[in-house]
Amino acid sequence: MDNKESNDSYSHVLKYTGLFGGVQGLNIIMGLLRNKLIAVLLGPSGMGLASLFNSSINFISQATNLGISFSAVKNISEIYDKGDEKKLEQTIKVVRGWSLITALIGMLVCVVLGPFLSDNTFAWGDHTLHFVLLAPAVALLAITGGETAILKGVRKLRPLAAIQVYSGIASLLISIPVYYFFGAAGIVPVIVLMAVASMLLTVLYSYKYYPLRITGQRGILGEGMDMVKLGFAFVLAGIMGSGAEMIIRSYLNVVADLDTVGLYNAGFMLTVTYAGMVFSSMETDFFPRLSAANNDRSAVNMIVNRQIEVSLLIISPMLSLLIITLPILMPLLNTGEFMPVVSMAQVAVFSMYLKAISLPVAYITLAKGDSLAYLILEGFYDVLLVVLIVVGYDTWGLWGTGLALSLSYLFDLLLLFGYAYFRYGYVMSRQVGWYVSIMLPLGVLSYSVTFITDTLFYWFVGSVVVFINIVLSCYILSHKTSLWKSLTDKIKSRFRHG
């Protein structure tokens, strides 16, 4: 591979990691604004009611969609990369057929389980009718997931970014007026209308590239069994992950109290949400490229290693800044009552360093279609996480839960690297090792700053460490890609013609 190809490859990873990271950041900002306005309009009880309905609908959706929105990406990517248009169109028919089936199943399950969900989700009143009215939202989510998988598989990345932005705007435009005029009575309509808006936006783009064809649907369900098999494993892994989180929160509630659960959740969400800006491109851009090359060992190694490099170089300054500024961010985003969780979140930040290294490797199993291996690896991590959280909290309190999160990712990383090496021949590149040896110690240095008690000295040293981290990352990325040169050329051109 010549230098130009190498530069273009790094540029691609950086470009789309930045694109979807920026979109995710914008959505987070819009989400904070929406939540703030909704909190004013509905109050705590209305927010709680909306949360219960949303979590119930999302759970039913995830349990009944057979993971099509994820597994279909692998099938479509492989065919798209080969350039077989006829087979690609047939595969898209298969995906749409299965999406429709799961939409109908999900809607039926929501209606049938309405009384059960009402009795076990709410301690007051009969909400069966609400779940019946929410059933169409489950169906719409399934169709949206299938069309999104198609766009991911054929690498329509800019439309996907546009859909995310427009969906965020639509959620603001729909929810605020409805809640203003109808209050809590508008919760169910808002959920359904937002599902409609998301589906229409996705279908608009998807049908533009691959119009819906009704003919030739016979036998499509049988063709999609491999996709369903991988998707089912993905669903089970998600259920196990949700179960682990439920066990952790139940444990903290039993041995401590509800306030402790709230503190843990705040620290966990802030750490994971912030880092999610970088990881958002993994499923959208990285996974389709990896799936298309899954039979070429050297290509898989190159794609995975470059994704690790770029993710680590981008996320390292962000995490360093997060560690230093958490004493300000935590009360700003929540209230002063959440300050006890700052130390927990600061040590939990290391889990995101480790996730930047391990997540691309974890996707190899999915790209290969090894559903059983993926399920076992995820199950092992979930059990380990629960055990470490219990031990961590019992030994060191909330700080121990943050340490447990980081340790669980460390053990998961070692397991994933070992399995990928022996099963798929994955080998970490020297560059990855070199960047880990630079960025991780900078993270440790950032964490060491948190032990400084003098306020002025704390901010001075912290600012210096963050600055060094930013400069190093930018320097390495500018030499890895042609984007920096393109940016300076554009600036020079503007001045020349200005």
C-alpha positions in Angstrom: 0.0 0.0 0.0 1.5 3.3 -1.0 1.6 6.5 1.1 -1.4 8.1 -0.6 -3.6 5.1 0.1 -2.4 5.1 3.7 -3.2 8.8 4.1 -6.6 8.4 2.5 -7.5 5.5 4.8 -6.6 7.4 8.0 -8.4 10.5 6.6 -11.5 8.4 6.0 -11.5 7.1 9.6 -10.9 10.5 11.1 -13.4 12.2 8.8 -16.3 10.0 9.7 -15.4 9.6 13.3 -15.4 13.4 13.5 -18.6 13.6 11.4 -20.7 11.2 13.6 -19.0 12.4 16.7 -20.1 16.0 15.9 -23.6 14.8 15.1 -23.8 12.9 18.4 -22.5 16.0 20.2 -25.2 18.1 18.6 -27.9 15.5 19.5 -26.6 15.5 23.1 -27.0 19.3 23.2 -30.5 19.2 21.7 -31.3 16.4 24.1 -30.2 18.5 27.1 -32.3 21.4 25.8 -35.3 19.2 25.2 -35.1 17.5 28.6 -34.7 20.9 30.3 -37.9 22.3 28.6 -39.8 19.0 29.2 -38.8 19.1 32.8 -40.3 22.6 33.1 -43.5 21.6 31.2 -44.1 18.2 32.8 -42.3 18.3 36.1 -40.6 15.3 37.7 -43.7 13.0 37.7 -44.3 13.7 34.0 -40.6 13.0 33.2 -40.9 9.8 35.1 -44.0 8.7 33.3 -42.4 9.4 29.9 -39.3 7.5 30.9 -41.4 4.4 31.9 -43.2 4.4 28.6 -40.1 4.9 26.6 -38.1 2.2 28.4 -40.9 -0.2 28.0 -41.3 0.4 24.3 -37.6 0.2 23.7 -37.4 -3.1 25.5 -40.2 -4.6 23.5 -38.6 -3.3 20.3 -35.2 -4.7 21.1 -36.7 -8.1 22.2 -38.8 -8.5 19.0 -36.7 -7.0 16.2 -34.4 -10.0 16.0 -31.4 -7.7 15.8 -32.1 -7.1 12.0 -31.0 -3.4 12.3 -27.5 -4.6 13.2 -27.0 -8.0 11.6 -28.3 -6.9 8.2 -25.4 -4.5 7.9 -23.0 -7.4 7.6 -24.9 -9.1 4.8 -25.4 -5.9 2.8 -21.8 -4.7 3.2 -20.3 -7.9 1.9 -22.5 -7.9 -1.3 -22.2 -4.2 -1.8 -18.4 -4.5 -1.7 -18.5 -7.2 -4.5 -20.6 -4.9 -6.7 -23.3 -7.5 -7.4 -26.3 -5.2 -7.8 -28.8 -7.9 -8.5 -28.0 -9.8 -5.3 -27.9 -6.6 -3.4 -31.4 -5.7 -4.5 -32.6 -9.2 -3.4 -30.9 -8.9 -0.1 -32.5 -5.5 0.5 -35.9 -7.2 -0.2 -35.0 -9.8 2.4 -34.1 -7.2 5.0 -37.4 -5.3 4.3 -39.4 -8.5 4.5 -38.0 -9.5 7.8 -38.3 -5.9 9.1 -42.0 -6.0 8.3 -42.5 -9.3 10.0 -40.7 -8.1 13.2 -42.7 -4.9 13.0 -46.0 -6.9 13.1 -44.7 -9.2 15.8 -43.5 -6.3 18.0 -46.8 -4.5 17.6 -48.8 -7.6 18.5 -46.6 -8.3 21.5 -47.1 -4.8 22.8 -50.9 -5.1 22.5 -51.0 -8.6 24.1 -48.6 -7.7 26.9 -50.4 -4.4 27.6 -52.2 -5.6 30.8 -49.0 -7.3 32.1 -46.9 -4.2 31.4 -49.5 -2.0 33.1 -49.6 -4.1 36.2 -45.8 -4.5 36.6 -44.6 -1.0 35.4 -47.1 1.2 37.3 -48.3 1.1 40.9 -51.4 3.1 40.1 -54.2 3.1 37.5 -54.8 1.0 34.4 -52.4 1.9 31.6 -53.3 -1.0 29.2 -54.8 1.4 26.7 -51.6 3.5 26.6 -49.6 0.4 25.7 -52.1 -0.5 23.0 -51.8 3.0 21.5 -48.0 2.8 21.7 -47.9 -0.5 19.7 -47.5 1.3 16.3 -44.3 3.0 17.7 -42.8 -0.5 18.1 -43.6 -1.4 14.5 -42.2 1.9 13.2 -39.0 1.4 15.1 -38.5 -2.0 13.5 -39.0 -0.6 10.0 -36.7 2.3 10.7 -34.1 -0.1 11.9 -34.2 -2.2 8.7 -33.9 0.9 6.5 -31.1 2.3 8.6 -29.2 -1.0 8.2 -29.6 -0.7 4.4 -28.1 2.8 4.4 -25.2 1.7 6.6 -24.5 -1.4 4.5 -24.3 0.7 1.2 -22.1 3.3 3.0 -24.6 6.2 2.7 -22.9 8.0 5.6 -23.8 11.6 5.0 -27.6 10.8 4.7 -27.3 8.8 7.9 -25.7 11.8 9.6 -28.5 14.1 8.2 -31.2 11.7 9.5 -29.7 11.9 13.0 -29.7 15.7 12.9 -33.2 16.1 11.4 -34.5 13.5 13.9 -33.1 15.5 16.8 -34.7 18.7 15.4 -38.0 16.9 14.8 -38.1 15.7 18.4 -37.8 19.3 19.6 -40.5 20.6 17.2 -42.9 17.8 18.1 -42.5 17.4 21.8 -42.3 20.9 23.1 -45.6 22.2 21.5 -47.5 19.0 22.4 -46.4 19.1 26.0 -47.1 22.8 26.2 -50.7 22.4 25.2 -51.5 18.9 26.5 -49.1 18.3 29.4 -48.7 14.7 30.5 -51.6 13.7 28.3 -49.4 14.3 25.3 -46.7 11.7 26.3 -48.1 8.8 24.2 -48.8 10.9 21.1 -45.3 12.4 21.3 -43.7 9.0 21.4 -45.7 7.8 18.4 -45.2 11.0 16.4 -41.5 10.9 17.0 -41.4 7.3 15.8 -43.3 8.4 12.7 -41.0 11.3 12.0 -37.9 9.1 12.4 -39.3 6.4 10.1 -40.3 8.9 7.4 -36.9 10.6 7.4 -35.1 7.2 7.1 -37.5 5.9 4.4 -37.2 9.1 2.4 -33.4 8.6 2.1 -33.4 4.8 1.8 -36.1 4.6 -0.9 -34.3 7.3 -2.8 -31.4 5.0 -3.4 -33.3 1.7 -3.4 -37.0 2.1 -4.2 -39.5 -0.3 -2.6 -40.3 -3.3 -4.9 -43.3 -5.4 -4.0 -42.7 -8.2 -6.6 -40.3 -11.1 -6.1 -41.0 -11.5 -2.4 -41.5 -15.3 -2.4 -38.9 -17.2 -0.4 -37.2 -14.1 1.2 -37.8 -15.3 4.8 -35.8 -18.5 4.2 -32.9 -16.5 2.7 -32.5 -14.3 5.8 -32.0 -17.1 8.4 -28.2 -16.4 8.8 -29.0 -12.8 9.4 -31.6 -13.6 12.0 -29.2 -16.0 13.7 -26.6 -13.3 14.2 -29.2 -10.8 15.1 -30.8 -13.0 17.7 -27.4 -13.4 19.4 -27.1 -9.6 19.3 -30.5 -9.3 21.0 -29.7 -11.9 23.6 -26.4 -10.1 24.4 -28.3 -6.8 24.7 -30.8 -8.4 27.1 -27.9 -9.8 29.2 -26.4 -6.4 29.3 -29.6 -4.8 30.4 -30.0 -7.6 33.0 -26.6 -6.9 34.4 -27.4 -3.2 34.8 -30.7 -4.0 36.5 -28.9 -6.4 39.0 -26.2 -3.7 39.7 -28.8 -1.0 40.4 -31.0 -3.4 42.5 -27.9 -4.4 44.5 -27.0 -0.7 45.2 -30.6 0.0 46.2 -30.7 -2.9 48.6 -27.3 -2.5 50.3 -27.4 1.3 50.2 -30.4 3.5 49.1 -32.1 5.1 46.1 -29.8 8.1 46.3 -26.8 5.9 45.8 -28.4 4.4 42.7 -29.0 7.9 41.4 -25.4 8.9 42.0 -24.0 5.8 40.3 -26.3 6.3 37.4 -25.2 10.0 37.0 -21.5 9.1 37.0 -22.0 6.2 34.7 -24.1 8.1 32.2 -21.9 11.2 32.1 -18.8 9.1 31.4 -20.4 6.8 28.8 -22.4 9.6 27.0 -19.4 11.9 26.7 -17.2 9.2 25.2 -20.1 7.9 23.0 -19.5 10.9 20.7 -16.4 9.1 19.4 -17.8 5.6 19.4 -20.9 6.6 17.5 -19.1 6.1 14.1 -18.2 2.5 14.9 -21.5 0.9 14.0 -22.3 3.3 11.2 -19.0 3.4 9.3 -16.4 1.0 10.8 -18.6 -2.1 11.0 -19.7 -2.1 7.4 -16.2 -1.7 6.2 -15.0 -4.4 8.5 -17.8 -6.8 7.4 -17.0 -6.3 3.7 -13.3 -7.3 4.3 -14.0 -10.0 6.9 -12.4 -12.8 4.7 -9.1 -10.9 4.3 -7.0 -11.3 7.4 -4.5 -8.5 6.6 -7.3 -6.1 5.6 -9.1 -6.9 8.9 -5.9 -6.2 10.9 -5.3 -2.9 9.1 -8.9 -1.7 9.4 -9.1 -2.6 13.1 -5.7 -1.1 14.0 -6.4 2.2 12.2 -9.8 2.5 13.9 -8.1 2.0 17.3 -5.4 4.5 16.5 -7.8 7.3 15.4 -10.3 6.6 18.2 -7.6 6.7 20.9 -6.0 9.8 19.5 -9.4 11.6 19.4 -10.7 10.4 22.7 -7.6 10.8 24.8 -7.7 14.7 25.0 -11.5 14.6 25.6 -11.1 12.1 28.5 -8.2 14.1 29.9 -10.4 17.3 29.8 -13.3 15.3 31.4 -11.2 14.1 34.3 -10.0 17.7 35.1 -13.3 19.5 34.6 -15.7 17.0 36.3 -15.8 19.0 39.5 -17.4 21.8 37.4 -19.4 19.6 35.0 -21.2 17.5 37.5 -23.0 20.2 39.4 -23.5 22.2 36.2 -25.3 19.3 34.4 -27.0 18.0 37.6 -27.0 19.7 41.0 -24.5 20.2 43.9 -26.0 17.1 45.5 -24.2 15.0 42.9 -20.6 16.1 43.9 -19.9 12.8 45.8 -19.9 10.9 42.5 -17.1 13.0 41.0 -14.3 10.8 42.3 -16.2 7.7 41.0 -16.6 9.2 37.5 -13.0 10.3 37.4 -11.6 6.7 37.9 -14.3 5.3 35.6 -13.0 7.4 32.8 -10.2 4.9 32.3 -12.9 2.4 31.1 -13.4 4.6 28.0 -9.7 4.6 27.2 -9.9 0.8 27.3 -13.1 0.7 25.3 -11.4 2.8 22.5 -8.9 0.0 22.2 -11.1 -3.0 22.7 -14.3 -2.1 20.8 -12.9 -2.3 17.3 -11.5 -5.8 18.2 -14.9 -6.8 19.6 -16.5 -6.1 16.2 -14.3 -8.7 14.5 -16.5 -11.5 15.9 -19.6 -9.9 14.6 -18.1 -9.2 11.2 -17.2 -12.9 11.0 -20.7 -13.9 11.9 -19.6 -15.9 14.9 -22.8 -15.4 16.8 -22.1 -18.0 19.6 -18.6 -16.6 20.3 -20.0 -13.1 20.5 -22.7 -14.2 22.9 -20.2 -16.0 25.2 -17.8 -13.1 25.2 -20.5 -10.6 26.1 -22.0 -12.9 28.7 -18.5 -13.3 30.4 -18.1 -9.5 30.5 -21.6 -9.0 32.0 -21.0 -11.5 34.8 -17.5 -10.0 35.5 -19.0 -6.5 35.6 -21.6 -7.5 38.2 -19.1 -9.3 40.4 -16.5 -6.4 40.3 -19.2 -3.8 41.0 -20.4 -5.8 44.1 -16.8 -6.2 45.4 -15.8 -2.7 44.5 -18.8 -1.0 46.3 -18.5 -3.4 49.3 -14.8 -2.5 49.6 -14.5 1.2 48.6 -18.0 2.5 48.2 -19.0 4.6 45.1 -15.3 5.1 44.1 -15.0 1.3 44.0 -17.8 1.1 41.4 -15.8 3.4 39.2 -12.7 1.3 39.6 -14.8 -1.8 38.9 -16.0 -0.4 35.6 -12.4 0.3 34.5 -11.2 -3.1 35.7 -14.0 -4.9 33.9 -13.0 -3.2 30.6 -9.4 -4.2 31.2 -10.2 -7.9 31.7 -12.6 -7.7 28.7 -9.8 -6.2 26.6 -7.4 -9.0 27.5 -10.0 -11.6 26.7 -11.0 -10.1 23.4 -7.4 -9.6 22.2 -6.5 -13.2 23.2 -9.5 -14.7 21.4 -9.1 -12.5 18.3 -5.4 -13.5 18.1 -5.9 -17.3 18.4 -9.2 -17.4 16.4 -8.7 -14.8 13.7 -5.0 -14.1 13.7 -5.5 -10.5 14.8 -2.2 -8.8 15.8 -2.0 -5.3 17.4 0.2 -3.0 15.3 3.3 -1.3 16.6 1.6 2.1 16.1 -1.3 1.0 18.4 1.1 -0.1 21.0 3.1 3.2 20.7 0.0 5.4 21.0 -1.3 3.4 24.0 2.0 3.9 25.7 1.7 7.7 25.2 -2.0 8.3 25.7 -2.7 6.1 28.7 0.1 7.5 30.8 -1.3 11.0 30.0 -4.6 9.8 31.3 -2.9 8.6 34.5 -1.2 12.0 34.8 -4.6 13.7 34.4 -6.0 11.6 37.2 -3.0 12.3 39.4 -3.9 16.0 39.1 -7.2 15.3 41.0 -5.2 14.7 44.2 -3.9 18.3 44.2 -5.8 20.2 46.9 -4.7 23.8 46.1 -7.4 25.1 43.6 -5.2 27.4 41.6 -2.4 24.9 41.3 -5.0 22.2 40.4 -6.3 24.2 37.4 -2.8 25.3 36.3 -1.4 21.8 36.2 -4.6 20.3 34.8 -4.7 22.8 32.0 -1.0 22.1 31.1 -1.7 18.3 31.0 -4.8 18.8 28.8 -2.9 21.1 26.5 -0.1 18.6 26.1 -2.6 15.9 25.3 -4.3 18.0 22.7 -1.1 19.1 21.0 0.3 15.6 20.8 -3.0 14.1 19.4 -3.3 16.9 16.8 0.4 16.6 15.8 0.1 12.8 15.3 -3.2 13.0 13.4 -1.9 15.8 11.2 1.0 13.6 10.1 -1.3 10.6 9.7 -3.9 12.2 7.4 -4.1 14.7 4.6 -7.0 16.5 6.3 -4.8 19.1 8.0 -3.1 20.0 4.7 -6.6 20.3 3.0 -7.7 22.6 5.8 -4.7 24.9 5.6 -5.0 24.9 1.8 -8.6 26.0 2.1 -7.7 28.8 4.5 -4.9 30.0 2.3 -7.2 29.9 -0.7 -9.8 32.0 1.2 -7.2 34.7 2.0 -5.9 34.7 -1.5 -9.4 35.3 -3.0 -10.7 37.3 -0.1 
